[in-house]
Amino acid sequence: MHSSYYNIIENAYRLTKALEDKGKLATYIPELANVDPSNFGIHTTNLDGTNFGVGDNLKKFSIQSIAKVLSLTLAYKILGEEIWERVDVEPSGTKFDSLLLLESYEGIPRNPFINSGAIVICDILMTHLNNAHKDFLDFVRDVSDLPDLTYSDKIADSEKAKGYRNTALCNFIKSFDNINNEPEDVLDFYFDMCSLEMNCQQLSKTFTFLANGGRKLDGKKIISKGKAKRINAIMLTCGFYDESGEFAFRVGLPGKSGVGGGIVALYPQQYTIAVWSPKLNPNGNSFKGMTLLEEVTTHSELSIF
């Protein structure tokens, strides 16, 4: 598979790079508005450990909501199936920071990947860990094999300064008794969690445990096979906000996007792939990233469908 698959990636990259980028930077987080919009990279890691990248695949960027998969993994590992009493697994069909459905569902977020759901997950971690900021970071360092990984104060502070909607979400959920800790503390942890930075190579390697039945490439178990299956299912149906159906339709892989322009996707038992292009389409997903992944899975015919 390797050389022909790598050729497909390279061709898809060249083709997509030449396209006009119709996306826009995420200016509502001041730090993200400063990123060079021409950055564009892709990296794939196969489960045999071989990997391949093109473009700006070694430049770090803010992974933002992609971190929500990692916080869910840790919370699910700690709490097991009880977790679904606090957050649902349904696509929301609304914007990632919408308050609309919280009223109807009495403070139970539709899924763990929209902001309200991720805030509840942060609350769960704060309740069950001695020091959520440190313990979550240690967990991600272990999963990613990046011992020096740390939160970006610059990005977290930038989000805190403008985080009015997330503050509203957290307080609203608290009013339904689905937040146990102080909203201010939960939000502080949430903004830190979203501030992690990785490059495409690191991101694609970090997510190999979900393509590998819950185990890292060195065989270390992160989560059970059954839980990995369920996380992948939620990524397929909810990983791209209200464009998740479109992503499944066009790309055909479980994945997760972030407003920093990153996307990570995976083909169970085969590979993980990460792309980065900072300009976003109207749904908050990387415009060129989506296009590139569609090209790759269409031409390689390697998707779950």
C-alpha positions in Angstrom: 0.0 0.0 0.0 2.7 2.4 1.0 4.3 4.0 -2.1 1.1 4.2 -4.1 -0.8 5.5 -1.1 1.9 8.1 -0.5 1.6 9.1 -4.2 -2.1 9.6 -3.8 -1.5 11.8 -0.7 1.1 13.9 -2.5 -1.1 14.4 -5.6 -4.1 15.2 -3.5 -2.0 17.8 -1.5 -0.8 19.4 -4.7 -4.2 19.6 -6.2 -5.8 21.0 -3.1 -3.0 23.5 -2.5 -3.7 25.0 -5.9 -7.4 25.6 -5.1 -8.7 29.0 -4.0 -9.1 28.8 -0.2 -12.7 30.0 0.4 -12.3 29.7 4.2 -11.8 32.4 6.9 -9.6 32.4 9.9 -11.2 31.9 13.3 -10.9 35.6 14.4 -13.1 35.3 17.5 -10.1 33.8 19.3 -7.6 36.7 18.9 -4.5 34.4 18.9 -5.8 32.3 16.0 -6.4 35.4 13.9 -2.6 35.9 13.9 -1.8 32.5 12.2 -0.4 32.6 8.6 -3.4 31.4 6.5 -1.2 29.8 3.9 0.0 27.0 6.2 -1.0 23.7 4.8 0.2 20.2 5.8 -0.8 16.6 6.0 0.7 13.6 7.8 -0.3 9.9 7.9 0.8 7.3 10.4 0.2 3.6 9.6 -0.3 1.1 12.4 3.0 -0.6 11.4 4.7 2.6 12.5 5.6 3.9 9.0 4.6 7.5 8.3 4.6 10.1 5.6 4.0 13.8 5.5 3.8 16.7 3.0 3.8 20.5 3.4 3.7 22.2 6.8 3.2 18.9 8.6 5.9 19.6 11.2 4.7 23.1 12.2 2.7 23.2 15.4 -0.8 24.6 15.6 -3.5 24.9 18.2 -5.5 21.6 18.2 -8.5 23.2 19.9 -11.5 20.9 19.9 -9.5 17.9 18.7 -8.5 17.7 22.4 -12.1 16.9 23.3 -11.6 13.4 22.0 -8.7 13.0 24.5 -10.6 14.4 27.4 -13.6 12.1 26.5 -11.2 9.1 26.4 -9.9 9.8 29.9 -13.3 10.5 31.4 -14.8 7.4 29.8 -11.8 5.3 31.1 -12.5 6.6 34.6 -16.3 6.6 34.7 -17.3 3.9 32.2 -20.8 3.7 30.8 -22.1 6.0 33.6 -20.7 8.8 31.6 -23.7 8.7 29.2 -26.1 9.8 32.0 -24.4 13.2 31.9 -23.9 13.7 28.1 -25.6 12.1 25.1 -24.2 10.7 21.9 -26.5 12.3 19.3 -25.5 14.8 16.6 -26.6 18.2 17.6 -27.6 19.7 14.2 -26.8 23.1 15.7 -23.7 25.3 16.0 -20.9 24.0 18.3 -21.6 26.7 20.9 -25.4 26.7 20.7 -27.6 26.9 23.8 -30.8 25.9 22.0 -31.1 22.2 22.8 -29.8 22.5 26.4 -33.2 23.9 27.4 -35.2 21.0 25.8 -32.9 18.3 27.1 -32.6 19.8 30.6 -28.9 20.5 30.7 -27.8 17.2 29.0 -25.6 18.2 26.1 -26.2 16.3 22.8 -22.7 14.9 22.5 -19.2 15.3 24.1 -17.7 17.1 21.1 -19.8 20.3 21.1 -18.7 22.9 23.6 -21.4 22.2 26.1 -20.6 18.5 26.1 -16.9 19.0 26.4 -17.5 21.4 29.4 -19.5 18.6 31.1 -16.6 16.2 30.4 -14.2 18.7 32.0 -16.4 18.8 35.1 -16.3 15.0 35.3 -12.5 15.0 35.1 -12.3 17.7 37.8 -14.5 15.7 40.1 -12.5 12.4 39.6 -8.9 13.6 39.4 -6.8 15.2 42.1 -5.5 17.9 39.8 -7.4 17.8 36.5 -5.0 20.3 34.7 -1.9 18.3 35.6 -3.5 14.8 35.3 -5.0 15.4 32.0 -1.8 16.8 30.6 0.1 13.7 31.9 -2.4 11.5 30.2 -2.0 13.3 26.8 1.8 13.2 27.2 1.6 9.5 27.7 -0.8 8.9 24.8 1.2 11.1 22.4 4.7 10.2 23.6 5.4 14.0 23.9 6.8 14.4 27.4 7.3 18.2 26.9 3.7 18.9 25.8 2.2 21.8 27.7 -0.8 24.1 27.6 -0.4 27.4 25.7 -1.1 30.2 28.1 -1.2 32.6 25.3 -4.0 30.8 23.5 -5.9 29.9 26.7 -5.8 33.5 27.9 -6.9 34.6 24.4 -10.0 32.3 24.7 -10.7 33.3 28.3 -10.8 37.0 27.3 -13.6 36.3 24.8 -15.2 33.2 26.2 -18.6 34.8 26.9 -20.7 32.1 25.2 -18.8 29.2 26.9 -19.4 31.0 30.2 -23.1 31.2 29.4 -23.2 27.5 28.4 -21.4 26.4 31.7 -23.7 28.5 33.9 -26.8 27.3 32.0 -25.8 23.6 32.5 -25.0 24.4 36.2 -28.6 25.6 36.5 -29.8 22.1 35.6 -27.4 20.5 38.1 -25.2 18.9 35.4 -22.1 20.8 36.5 -20.8 19.9 40.0 -17.8 22.2 40.3 -17.6 26.0 40.2 -18.2 27.2 36.6 -15.2 29.5 36.7 -12.9 26.6 37.6 -14.4 24.2 35.0 -14.0 26.9 32.3 -10.4 27.5 33.3 -9.7 23.8 32.7 -11.7 23.8 29.5 -9.8 26.7 28.0 -6.5 25.0 29.0 -7.5 21.7 27.4 -8.3 23.4 24.1 -5.0 25.3 24.1 -2.7 22.3 23.4 -0.5 22.5 20.3 0.8 19.7 18.1 1.9 19.3 14.5 0.3 17.0 12.0 2.9 14.2 12.6 2.3 14.3 16.3 -1.4 14.4 16.0 -1.6 11.5 13.6 0.6 9.4 15.9 -1.4 10.4 19.0 -4.6 9.1 17.6 -3.2 5.7 16.5 -4.6 4.2 19.7 -8.2 4.7 18.4 -7.3 3.0 15.1 -5.6 0.2 17.0 -8.4 -1.1 19.3 -7.5 1.2 22.2 -3.7 0.4 22.2 -0.7 2.6 21.4 1.7 1.4 18.6 4.0 0.0 21.4 1.1 -2.2 22.6 0.3 -0.2 25.7 -3.4 -0.2 26.5 -5.0 3.2 26.8 -8.7 2.2 26.7 -10.7 -1.0 26.0 -11.5 -2.1 22.5 -15.2 -1.6 23.1 -14.7 2.0 24.3 -12.4 2.8 21.4 -15.2 1.6 19.1 -17.7 3.8 20.7 -15.5 6.9 20.6 -14.9 6.3 16.9 -18.6 6.0 16.4 -19.2 9.4 18.1 -16.3 10.9 16.0 -18.1 9.7 12.8 -21.5 11.1 13.8 -20.5 14.2 15.8 -16.9 15.1 15.1 -17.5 17.9 12.7 -20.3 19.9 14.4 -23.3 20.2 12.2 -21.3 19.1 9.1 -20.6 15.6 10.5 -23.0 14.0 8.0 -21.3 15.8 5.2 -17.8 14.6 6.4 -19.0 11.0 6.6 -20.5 11.4 3.2 -17.5 13.0 1.5 -14.6 11.4 3.5 -16.0 8.3 5.1 -13.8 8.2 8.2 -14.3 8.9 11.9 -12.5 12.1 12.8 -12.5 15.4 14.7 -11.8 19.0 13.7 -10.7 22.0 15.6 -11.1 25.7 14.9 -7.3 26.0 14.7 -7.8 24.4 11.2 -6.7 20.9 12.2 -8.5 17.7 11.4 -7.5 14.2 12.5 -9.2 11.1 11.0 -8.6 7.4 11.1 -9.3 4.1 9.4 -9.5 1.4 12.1 -6.8 -1.3 11.8 -5.0 0.8 9.0 -3.9 4.3 9.6 -4.5 7.8 11.1 -4.2 11.0 9.1 -3.9 14.6 10.2 -4.3 17.7 8.1 -3.9 21.4 8.9 -5.1 24.5 7.0 -6.2 27.4 9.2 -9.0 28.9 7.1 -12.4 27.5 8.1 -15.6 27.0 6.1 -18.9 28.4 7.6 -19.3 25.4 9.8 -16.0 25.9 11.6 -14.1 23.1 9.7 -10.9 23.5 7.7 -11.9 24.3 4.1 -8.8 22.8 2.5 -8.5 20.1 5.1 -11.9 18.7 4.3 -11.2 18.9 0.5 -7.8 17.2 0.9 -9.2 14.3 3.0 -12.0 13.7 0.5 -9.4 13.6 -2.3 -7.3 11.1 -0.4 -10.1 8.7 0.5 -11.7 8.9 -2.9 -8.5 8.0 -4.8 -7.1 5.5 -2.3 -10.5 3.9 -1.8 -9.5 3.5 1.8 -12.5 4.5 3.9 -14.8 2.6 6.3 -17.6 2.4 3.7 
